[in-house]
Amino acid sequence: MMAAFKARHVANSLLQRGFKEARSDMSPMKIQKLMFYLNGWHLAMHGTRAIDISFEPWRFGPVVPLIYDDLKCFGSSSVNRYISEHDPVSGEMKPYVVNSACEAFYEVLDIVWEKYIGINAINLSAMTHEPGSPWDQAIKEGLSEIPEDKTQAYFEALARTPS
């Protein structure tokens, strides 16, 4: 079974794709929502989560608090740098992405990118609020985290729905 990837590595992998394509709309909110969709589709397609930290049901949709803290300095502007973390070997701050050899992860990232990148952050947020969504269920049940099983079931149902 695949292990989940560090949230910062997943965020940086999305940023890497955005930088490569010179996207100017990679705001913190958009990154959070793309991470949520990536995790959901990863659960549906591979039965494992993509991200090692649970999402919380915040007002504007699913959020990984660690990534929120890392990116809040950008406000609603586009993120223009990677998230760095302490390298235990060198002691320096370095940015990391998910290893390019992790084909299953990048297969899902490609699908999510094609499906959602053209949607702005506000609309992506609104989509996470749809009735019956994992966010909606967590809010209605007063949960502090969005349950993985609800996310997986929701995205498996989406996968079965003709688009």
PAROBA-811452 format. One line per field, with one value per residue: residue in one letter; x, y, z of N, C-alpha, C in turn. Coordinates in Angstrom, 2 decimals. Atoms other than C-alpha are relative to their C-alpha. Layout:
<recs>
rest <- A  ...
n.x <- X  ...
n.y <- Y  ...
n.z <- Z  ...
ca.x <- X  ...
ca.y <- Y  ...
ca.z <- Z  ...
c.x <- X  ...
c.y <- Y  ...
c.z <- Z  ...
</recs>
This chain:
<recs>
rest <- M  M  A  A  F  K  A  R  H  V  A  N  S  L  L  Q  R  G  F  K  E  A  R  S  D  M  S  P  M  K  I  Q  K  L  M  F  Y  L  N  G  W  H  L  A  M  H  G  T  R  A  I  D  I  S  F  E  P  W  R  F  G  P  V  V  P  L  I  Y  D  D  L  K  C  F  G  S  S  S  V  N  R  Y  I  S  E  H  D  P  V  S  G  E  M  K  P  Y  V  V  N  S  A  C  E  A  F  Y  E  V  L  D  I  V  W  E  K  Y  I  G  I  N  A  I  N  L  S  A  M  T  H  E  P  G  S  P  W  D  Q  A  I  K  E  G  L  S  E  I  P  E  D  K  T  Q  A  Y  F  E  A  L  A  R  T  P  S
n.x <- 0.84  -0.76  0.07  0.40  -1.12  0.05  0.87  -0.83  -0.52  1.13  0.22  -1.10  0.17  0.99  -0.67  -0.96  0.77  0.46  -1.15  -0.39  0.98  0.09  1.36  -0.03  1.18  -0.26  0.17  0.06  1.29  0.04  -0.90  0.71  1.09  -0.62  -0.50  1.15  0.44  -1.04  0.10  1.25  -0.13  -1.00  0.73  0.94  -0.70  -1.02  0.37  -0.88  -0.03  -1.21  -0.55  -0.16  0.70  1.43  0.59  0.98  1.09  0.00  1.08  -0.11  -0.23  -1.03  -1.29  -1.07  -0.49  -1.43  -0.17  0.57  -1.01  -1.14  0.33  0.90  -0.65  0.35  1.39  0.70  -0.92  -0.61  -1.20  -1.10  -1.18  0.28  -0.03  -1.24  -0.02  -1.33  -0.67  -0.73  -1.38  -0.81  0.42  0.53  1.41  0.08  1.32  0.07  1.20  0.15  -0.95  0.60  0.16  1.29  0.88  1.41  0.28  0.00  1.16  1.15  -0.24  0.32  1.47  0.54  -0.43  0.82  1.41  0.31  -0.89  0.67  1.05  -0.62  -0.01  1.33  0.89  -0.46  0.48  1.45  0.21  -0.23  1.13  1.22  0.68  -0.48  -1.46  -0.64  -0.02  1.37  0.28  -0.78  0.61  1.30  -0.23  -0.80  -1.31  -1.16  -0.74  0.82  -0.37  -0.56  0.96  1.01  -0.65  -0.17  1.32  0.48  -0.74  0.34  1.31  -0.28  -0.67  1.02  0.98  -0.47  -0.19
n.y <- -1.19  -1.25  -0.91  -1.36  -0.93  -1.18  -1.04  -1.02  0.56  -0.01  -1.40  -0.39  0.69  -0.82  -1.27  0.30  0.07  -1.36  -0.82  0.51  -0.49  -1.46  -0.35  -1.14  0.12  1.02  -0.61  0.99  0.70  0.93  1.12  0.83  0.74  1.00  1.07  0.79  0.82  0.99  1.02  0.74  0.87  1.03  0.98  0.72  0.79  0.90  0.47  -0.58  -1.47  -0.58  -0.99  0.60  -0.78  -0.10  -1.31  -0.50  -0.68  -1.42  -0.77  -0.04  1.34  0.84  -0.65  0.61  -1.16  -0.20  -0.69  -1.33  -0.79  -0.22  -0.85  -1.12  -1.28  -0.38  -0.48  0.55  -0.13  1.24  0.46  -0.12  0.75  1.30  0.11  0.65  0.62  0.30  1.22  0.51  0.31  -1.21  -1.04  -1.14  0.03  0.41  0.44  1.36  0.41  1.45  0.61  0.20  1.44  0.42  -0.13  -0.04  -1.35  -0.96  0.33  -0.67  -1.45  -0.39  0.03  -1.11  -1.23  -0.19  -0.15  -1.11  -1.17  -1.13  -0.51  -0.92  0.44  -0.20  1.05  1.27  -0.01  0.23  1.41  0.85  -0.21  0.60  0.90  1.37  0.06  0.32  -1.23  -0.21  1.02  -0.30  -1.19  0.40  0.89  -0.72  0.65  -0.89  0.44  0.63  1.42  0.60  0.92  -0.81  -0.56  1.09  0.38  -1.09  -0.02  1.23  -0.27  -0.93  0.76  0.82  -0.89  -0.51  -1.45
n.z <- 0.00  0.08  -1.14  0.36  0.16  -0.86  0.56  0.66  1.25  0.92  0.37  0.88  1.28  0.72  0.35  1.07  1.24  0.27  0.44  1.31  0.96  -0.21  -0.46  -0.93  -0.86  -1.03  -1.31  -1.08  0.01  1.14  -0.32  -0.99  0.64  0.89  -0.88  -0.43  1.14  0.27  -1.04  0.22  1.17  -0.34  -0.80  0.87  1.02  -0.53  -1.33  -1.01  0.02  0.60  -0.93  -1.33  -1.03  0.30  0.30  -0.96  0.69  -0.29  0.63  1.46  0.53  -0.63  -0.18  -0.78  -0.76  0.20  1.28  -0.21  -0.72  0.91  1.15  -0.32  0.31  1.37  0.05  1.17  1.15  0.48  -0.71  0.96  -0.45  -0.63  -1.46  -0.42  -1.32  -0.52  0.47  -1.16  0.33  0.18  -0.94  0.76  0.39  1.39  0.46  0.53  0.72  0.03  0.94  1.33  0.24  -0.57  1.16  -0.37  -0.49  1.10  0.85  -0.60  0.11  1.38  0.16  -0.78  0.67  1.21  -0.38  -0.90  0.02  0.63  -0.88  -0.97  -1.40  -0.62  0.51  -0.57  -1.39  0.04  0.37  -1.18  -0.90  0.54  -0.93  0.02  0.14  -1.29  -0.81  -0.46  -1.01  -1.21  -0.63  -0.57  -1.14  -0.98  -0.11  0.12  1.19  1.02  -0.03  1.22  0.62  0.68  1.19  0.96  0.53  0.84  1.26  0.72  0.64  1.13  1.06  0.68  0.64  1.30  -0.05
ca.x <- 0.00  1.22  2.07  0.57  2.85  3.75  1.26  4.03  5.41  1.95  1.42  4.85  4.07  0.99  3.03  5.71  3.08  1.67  5.11  5.92  2.73  3.20  -0.20  -0.96  -3.98  -2.31  -3.67  -3.53  -7.27  -6.89  -3.95  -5.99  -8.94  -6.71  -5.09  -8.53  -9.57  -6.24  -6.61  -10.22  -9.47  -6.40  -8.64  -11.19  -8.64  -6.07  -7.80  -5.13  -4.89  -2.40  -1.81  -0.57  -2.65  -6.44  -8.47  -10.52  -13.95  -13.31  -15.73  -14.41  -14.07  -11.52  -8.21  -4.93  -4.00  -0.24  -0.50  -2.77  -0.09  2.65  0.77  -1.36  1.23  0.06  -3.54  -5.59  -2.57  -0.79  1.82  5.18  7.54  7.73  7.14  10.48  11.14  14.11  16.47  17.71  20.93  22.14  20.23  19.09  15.55  14.67  11.55  10.53  8.07  6.66  9.24  8.59  8.92  5.59  3.56  0.21  0.41  1.26  -1.42  -4.00  -2.39  -2.68  -6.37  -7.14  -5.16  -7.06  -10.42  -10.08  -7.25  -9.51  -11.91  -11.20  -10.63  -14.05  -15.87  -13.68  -14.55  -18.25  -18.00  -16.66  -19.81  -22.28  -24.94  -23.66  -20.00  -17.50  -17.17  -20.97  -21.24  -18.46  -20.07  -23.52  -22.03  -19.94  -16.68  -13.26  -11.83  -13.29  -13.41  -11.35  -14.10  -16.64  -14.17  -13.42  -17.12  -17.94  -15.20  -15.96  -19.56  -18.26  -16.12  -19.22  -21.21  -20.94  -19.54
ca.y <- 0.00  3.48  5.80  9.27  12.12  15.10  17.93  20.41  18.09  17.81  21.59  22.10  19.53  21.58  24.79  23.19  22.44  25.95  27.57  25.35  26.53  30.16  30.20  33.41  32.09  29.77  31.47  29.78  29.00  27.43  25.31  24.10  23.11  21.41  19.47  18.39  17.22  15.47  13.65  12.70  11.34  9.51  7.82  6.90  5.60  3.95  3.45  5.48  9.12  11.35  13.68  12.74  15.35  15.47  18.33  20.46  21.85  25.60  28.31  28.42  24.66  21.95  23.22  21.67  24.07  23.54  24.69  27.56  28.75  28.35  30.36  32.89  35.63  35.59  36.47  36.10  36.76  34.13  32.07  32.80  30.50  26.95  26.00  25.19  22.93  21.98  19.47  17.23  16.41  19.87  21.89  24.23  25.17  23.43  22.89  19.34  17.88  14.36  12.15  12.02  8.21  8.06  7.44  6.84  10.21  12.12  10.24  11.60  15.06  15.18  14.22  16.76  19.44  18.92  18.77  21.69  24.08  26.25  26.85  29.87  29.52  30.91  28.43  25.54  26.51  26.63  23.17  21.74  23.08  21.11  19.22  15.77  16.70  15.54  19.17  19.50  16.23  17.22  20.64  19.10  16.54  19.17  17.34  18.97  16.93  15.70  11.89  10.00  7.40  10.11  11.69  8.34  7.42  10.83  10.70  7.05  8.15  11.06  8.60  6.52  9.58  10.35  13.85
ca.z <- 0.00  -0.83  2.02  2.01  1.01  3.16  2.66  1.83  -0.85  -2.41  -2.32  -3.89  -6.59  -7.53  -7.41  -9.60  -12.24  -11.92  -12.25  -15.24  -16.96  -15.81  -14.08  -12.23  -10.32  -7.81  -4.68  -1.28  -1.53  -4.97  -3.79  -0.79  -2.98  -5.58  -2.73  -1.52  -4.98  -5.50  -2.19  -2.95  -6.41  -5.04  -2.47  -5.16  -7.66  -5.40  -2.05  -0.25  0.69  -1.10  1.84  5.31  7.16  7.42  6.01  8.37  7.40  7.43  6.33  2.75  2.38  3.20  4.56  5.68  8.54  8.06  4.43  5.44  7.89  5.25  2.62  4.53  3.87  0.22  1.13  -2.05  -4.30  -6.34  -4.49  -6.10  -4.20  -2.91  0.72  2.33  5.27  7.39  5.76  8.60  6.74  5.72  8.31  5.53  4.54  1.27  -0.84  -1.69  -4.19  -4.47  -6.18  -9.93  -9.78  -7.90  -11.05  -9.35  -7.58  -10.74  -12.71  -10.26  -10.23  -14.03  -13.91  -11.20  -13.03  -16.28  -14.51  -12.08  -13.00  -15.16  -12.27  -10.05  -6.31  -5.30  -7.55  -6.39  -2.82  -3.68  -5.27  -1.99  -0.26  -2.40  -0.43  0.50  -0.05  2.59  3.78  4.04  5.96  8.38  9.01  9.61  12.01  13.84  13.10  13.44  10.53  7.26  7.52  4.96  4.44  3.55  1.13  -0.50  -0.85  -2.32  -4.95  -5.79  -6.48  -8.62  -10.57  -11.37  -12.51  -16.23  -16.72
c.x <- 0.89  -0.16  -0.43  1.24  -0.17  -0.78  0.81  0.54  -1.10  -0.28  1.08  -0.09  -1.03  0.62  0.98  -0.71  -0.48  1.12  0.42  -0.92  -0.24  -1.42  0.11  -1.17  0.17  -0.02  0.00  -1.33  -0.05  0.89  -0.68  -1.07  0.55  0.55  -1.14  -0.48  1.02  -0.09  -1.25  0.08  1.04  -0.67  -0.91  0.72  0.94  -0.29  0.90  -0.03  1.31  0.75  -0.01  -0.70  -1.47  -0.39  -1.00  -1.08  -0.09  -1.11  0.04  0.38  1.10  1.35  0.94  0.64  1.49  0.25  -0.59  1.04  1.18  -0.30  -0.82  0.62  -0.34  -1.42  -0.74  0.85  0.55  1.27  1.15  1.29  -0.46  -0.02  1.27  -0.17  1.43  0.51  0.84  1.47  0.85  -0.32  -0.58  -1.50  -0.04  -1.44  0.08  -1.30  -0.11  0.93  -0.69  -0.17  -1.33  -1.09  -1.47  -0.40  -0.12  -1.10  -1.24  0.17  -0.36  -1.51  -0.63  0.34  -0.89  -1.44  -0.29  0.83  -0.66  -1.09  0.64  -0.22  -1.38  -0.95  0.43  -0.48  -1.49  -0.32  0.19  -1.16  -1.29  -0.63  0.49  1.50  0.62  0.05  -1.37  -0.36  0.73  -0.59  -1.29  0.17  0.87  1.39  1.13  0.88  -0.98  0.42  0.43  -1.02  -1.10  0.56  0.13  -1.34  -0.53  0.69  -0.20  -1.34  0.18  0.60  -1.00  -1.01  0.56  0.13  -0.56
c.y <- 1.25  0.82  1.37  0.89  1.19  1.11  1.07  -0.49  0.01  1.43  0.46  -0.66  0.74  1.32  -0.21  -0.03  1.40  0.90  -0.40  0.56  1.51  0.44  1.13  -0.06  -1.03  0.64  -1.09  -0.78  -1.02  -1.22  -0.95  -0.86  -1.04  -1.17  -0.91  -0.92  -1.08  -1.14  -0.86  -0.96  -1.10  -1.11  -0.85  -0.94  -1.05  -0.53  0.50  1.51  0.46  0.84  -0.56  0.74  0.11  1.44  0.35  0.76  1.47  0.69  -0.06  -1.36  -0.73  0.71  -0.91  1.17  0.29  0.81  1.41  0.90  0.35  1.08  1.25  1.36  0.48  0.55  -0.65  0.12  -1.37  -0.33  -0.03  -0.69  -1.31  0.14  -0.76  -0.63  -0.38  -1.32  -0.53  -0.31  1.27  1.08  1.22  -0.14  -0.29  -0.33  -1.41  -0.19  -1.52  -0.53  -0.32  -1.48  -0.54  0.20  0.13  1.39  0.98  -0.29  0.73  1.52  0.48  0.06  1.19  1.33  0.29  0.33  1.33  1.27  1.23  0.64  0.91  -0.48  0.11  -1.10  -1.38  -0.13  -0.31  -1.46  -0.92  0.10  -0.67  -0.94  -1.44  -0.14  -0.36  1.21  0.22  -1.00  0.30  1.20  -0.40  -0.87  0.65  -0.59  1.01  -0.39  -0.63  -1.47  -0.53  -0.90  0.76  0.59  -1.08  -0.38  1.06  -0.01  -1.30  0.17  0.95  -0.76  -0.84  0.85  0.47  1.52  0.68
c.z <- 0.00  1.27  -0.50  -0.04  0.95  -0.70  -0.73  -1.33  -1.06  -0.47  -0.98  -1.37  -0.85  -0.43  -1.15  -1.36  -0.40  -0.50  -1.42  -1.09  0.11  0.37  1.01  0.99  1.11  1.40  1.08  0.00  -1.14  0.28  1.00  -0.67  -0.97  0.81  0.46  -1.13  -0.33  1.02  -0.22  -1.17  0.26  0.82  -0.90  -0.96  0.57  1.41  1.12  -0.14  -0.61  1.02  1.42  1.13  -0.41  -0.33  1.09  -0.77  0.42  -0.79  -1.53  -0.59  0.74  0.03  0.78  0.77  -0.19  -1.28  0.09  0.67  -0.91  -1.04  0.33  -0.31  -1.42  -0.10  -1.15  -1.27  -0.39  0.80  -1.01  0.45  0.62  1.52  0.37  1.37  0.36  -0.55  1.15  -0.28  -0.05  1.03  -0.69  -0.21  -1.50  -0.37  -0.57  -0.76  0.13  -1.09  -1.33  -0.35  0.54  -1.06  0.36  0.49  -1.16  -1.03  0.53  -0.10  -1.41  -0.24  0.70  -0.68  -1.20  0.35  0.71  -0.18  -0.61  0.84  1.05  1.44  0.66  -0.46  0.49  1.44  0.05  -0.33  1.21  0.99  -0.48  1.02  -0.17  -0.16  1.36  0.93  0.63  1.10  1.32  0.75  0.71  1.23  1.07  0.20  -0.17  -1.19  -0.97  -0.08  -1.36  -0.69  -0.73  -1.29  -1.07  -0.63  -0.97  -1.36  -0.80  -0.72  -1.17  -1.18  -0.79  -0.76  -1.35  0.03  -1.22
</recs>
